[in-house]
């Protein structure tokens, strides 16, 4: 129930960060190239995949309301 409430909080948040801004935020965190950028269906976040300069894939979640980097996951 608590998880559902937290997910619903994000649905009504206004989008303040553009796709271009999300890309810049991701590339400031991980030096590389954008592979893919999606909006998450459950939260007001951008899901960004970046290929680092060393060839690693990195998944980032960026808040579309604040621009905060919520999660960074380096693929092995």
C-alpha positions as CSV (number, residue, x, y, z in Angstrom):
1,X,0.0,0.0,0.0
2,X,2.8,2.5,0.9
3,X,4.7,1.7,-2.3
4,X,1.5,2.4,-4.3
5,X,1.0,5.7,-2.6
6,X,4.6,6.7,-3.3
7,X,4.1,5.8,-7.0
8,X,0.9,7.8,-7.2
9,X,2.6,10.9,-5.8
10,X,4.9,11.0,-8.9
11,X,2.0,10.7,-11.4
12,X,0.7,14.2,-10.6
13,X,4.0,16.0,-10.5
14,X,4.5,18.6,-13.2
15,X,7.3,18.0,-15.7
16,X,9.9,20.8,-15.3
17,X,12.9,19.2,-16.8
18,X,13.0,18.8,-20.6
19,X,14.4,15.7,-22.5
20,X,17.4,17.8,-23.5
21,X,18.1,18.8,-19.9
22,X,17.8,15.2,-18.8
23,X,20.4,14.2,-21.4
24,X,22.8,17.0,-20.2
25,X,22.3,15.9,-16.6
26,X,23.1,12.2,-17.5
27,X,26.1,13.1,-19.5
28,X,27.4,15.3,-16.7
29,X,27.2,12.2,-14.5
30,X,28.6,9.7,-17.0
31,X,30.9,10.8,-19.8
32,X,29.7,9.0,-23.0
33,X,26.9,8.9,-25.5
34,X,23.1,8.7,-25.0
35,X,21.9,5.3,-26.3
36,X,18.2,5.6,-25.2
37,X,16.0,7.9,-23.3
38,X,12.5,6.9,-22.1
39,X,9.9,8.3,-19.7
40,X,9.0,5.8,-17.0
41,X,5.3,4.9,-16.9
42,X,5.0,4.7,-13.2
43,X,7.0,7.7,-12.1
44,X,7.8,11.2,-13.4
45,X,11.3,10.2,-14.3
46,X,13.5,9.9,-17.4
47,X,15.3,6.6,-17.9
48,X,18.5,7.3,-19.7
49,X,21.0,4.7,-21.1
50,X,24.5,5.9,-21.7
51,X,27.5,4.1,-23.2
52,X,30.6,5.4,-21.3
53,X,33.8,6.3,-23.0
54,X,35.1,2.9,-21.8
55,X,32.2,1.1,-23.5
56,X,30.2,0.3,-20.4
57,X,26.4,0.7,-20.5
58,X,25.0,2.9,-17.6
59,X,21.3,3.2,-16.7
60,X,20.3,6.4,-15.0
61,X,17.0,7.6,-13.6
62,X,16.5,11.4,-13.5
63,X,13.6,13.2,-11.9
64,X,11.6,15.1,-14.5
65,X,10.5,17.5,-11.7
66,X,13.8,18.3,-10.0
67,X,16.5,17.0,-12.3
68,X,18.0,15.0,-9.5
69,X,19.8,11.8,-10.4
70,X,17.7,9.1,-8.6
71,X,19.6,6.0,-9.6
72,X,22.8,5.0,-11.5
73,X,23.3,1.4,-12.5
74,X,26.5,0.4,-14.2
75,X,26.1,-2.8,-16.3
76,X,28.8,-5.4,-15.9
